[in-house]
Amino acid sequence: MFAQLTVRALAVDQIRVSQDKVPGGSEVGASVTLNFAAPAGGFTVPLSSSDPQVASVPSSVTVVQGHMDASFNVSTPEVTADASVTITAGQGATAKTDNFTVENK
């Protein structure tokens, strides 16, 4: 009799921006969560913004060894009209996204 073994790669499980609507000219917190705890040395997750002029993020965030999540800030300038932005964590088919709106004050 043989047992079936399924191997799953470490990947981003979700990304969350803490607010759905953010006043322009402010920062908002965000976090990424992995599907497993990060290995020795941590796990670096690339980040990107669909519109870096409206919402800027660091190029990556590192989840430290033994943890499943890490936090980072999203910076926004003042805007003249509301703008929808998508933040992406990870790359390729396993990337996860979250959307929020930067509002004109």
Secondary structure, DSSP 8 states (H G I E B T S, - for coil): -----------EEEEEES-SEEETT-EEEEEEEESS---TT-EEEEEEES-TTTSB--SEEEE-TT-SEEEEEEE----SS-EEEEEEES-GGG-EEEEEEEE--
